[in-house]
Every structure is written in C-alpha cells, then in structure tokens.
Amino acid sequence: MVAELQDLYVTPQVRGRGYGSQLIKDSFLWSSAHGCSAVELVIAPNGNDVRHLYDYYAQRGFLDTGRNLLGRVRKVMGARVGGRRG
C-alpha cells in the first residue's frame, strides 16, 4: 500500500522554521503505522516554476520517478464547468 501526501502548504510567513519537514516526518510515521511501503506526492506546477520543490523534496528523500499524473475533468450535467453550464 502507498500513502499519498496531498497539498502540503506552509504559509510564507512561517517558512524556514521546519514545519514542512515536520509534516513530512509525521506523514512517514503515519504511513508506516498504517502498513504503507512508500509515500508519494504530486508536484503540480499550475503555471509556476517549481524546480525548487523538486530540490526541497529530494533533500527529504523523495525521488523523481518520472511518472506523470494525467487528469481529466469530468463533465457533470447541470453543473458549471469553467464558468459555463456543463
């Protein structure tokens, strides 16, 4: 079983104080206690330069496996998708 670390975000005002590293350590402890053999995360650029994130996570033991995550937005009838009716 693999755990996924989702949406790790530390506000700019408190960055550099070790909160992110502690959250990552806690995620490893939690995943180990629940029988997971690995922890994965997704770095989503969203149009931003995120090279520093690859370095940040590499320093904490994460490896770029070369996997790509593909997504598709499901159109829901009657719901607004991208500002339009679906």
C-alpha positions as CSV (number, residue, x, y, z in Angstrom):
1,M,0.0,0.0,0.0
2,V,1.2,3.5,-0.8
3,A,0.3,6.7,1.0
4,E,-0.1,10.0,-0.8
5,L,0.9,13.3,0.7
6,Q,-1.5,15.8,-0.6
7,D,-1.5,19.6,-0.7
8,L,1.4,20.3,1.7
9,Y,1.5,24.1,2.0
10,V,3.3,26.2,4.6
11,T,2.4,29.9,4.6
12,P,5.2,32.2,3.6
13,Q,5.2,33.9,7.0
14,V,6.4,30.8,8.8
15,R,8.5,29.1,6.1
16,G,12.1,28.2,7.1
17,R,11.1,27.1,10.6
18,G,10.9,23.4,9.9
19,Y,7.1,23.0,9.8
20,G,7.2,21.4,6.3
21,S,9.9,19.0,7.3
22,Q,8.0,18.0,10.4
23,L,4.8,17.4,8.5
24,I,6.7,15.2,6.1
25,K,8.2,13.3,9.0
26,D,4.8,12.9,10.5
27,S,3.4,11.6,7.2
28,F,6.1,8.9,7.2
29,L,5.3,7.9,10.7
30,W,1.6,7.7,10.0
31,S,2.1,5.8,6.7
32,S,4.4,3.3,8.4
33,A,1.9,2.8,11.3
34,H,-0.7,2.0,8.6
35,G,1.4,-0.5,6.7
36,C,2.4,1.6,3.7
37,S,5.6,0.8,1.9
38,A,6.0,4.2,0.4
39,V,4.9,7.8,0.5
40,E,4.2,9.6,-2.8
41,L,3.4,13.2,-3.6
42,V,2.5,15.2,-6.7
43,I,4.1,18.5,-7.6
44,A,1.6,20.5,-9.6
45,P,3.2,23.4,-11.4
46,N,-0.1,25.3,-12.2
47,G,1.9,27.6,-14.5
48,N,4.6,28.3,-11.9
49,D,8.3,27.5,-11.7
50,V,8.5,24.6,-9.2
51,R,12.1,23.4,-9.6
52,H,12.8,24.5,-6.1
53,L,10.2,22.0,-4.9
54,Y,12.0,19.1,-6.6
55,D,15.1,20.1,-4.7
56,Y,13.2,20.5,-1.4
57,Y,11.7,17.1,-1.6
58,A,14.8,15.4,-2.9
59,Q,16.6,16.7,0.2
60,R,14.0,14.9,2.2
61,G,14.4,11.5,0.5
62,F,11.9,11.8,-2.4
63,L,12.9,10.7,-5.8
64,D,11.6,11.8,-9.2
65,T,10.3,8.5,-10.6
66,G,9.5,10.0,-14.0
67,R,5.8,9.2,-13.5
68,N,3.3,11.7,-14.9
69,L,-0.1,12.2,-13.5
70,L,-2.8,12.7,-16.1
71,G,-6.2,14.1,-15.2
72,R,-9.5,14.7,-16.9
73,V,-12.2,16.9,-15.7
74,R,-15.5,15.0,-15.6
75,K,-18.4,17.0,-17.1
76,V,-21.4,16.9,-14.7
77,M,-24.8,17.6,-16.2
78,G,-26.2,20.9,-14.9
79,A,-23.0,21.9,-13.1
80,R,-20.9,24.8,-14.0
81,V,-17.6,23.7,-15.5
82,G,-15.2,26.5,-16.3
83,G,-17.8,29.2,-15.9
84,R,-20.2,27.5,-18.3
85,R,-23.1,25.1,-17.9
86,G,-22.0,21.5,-18.5
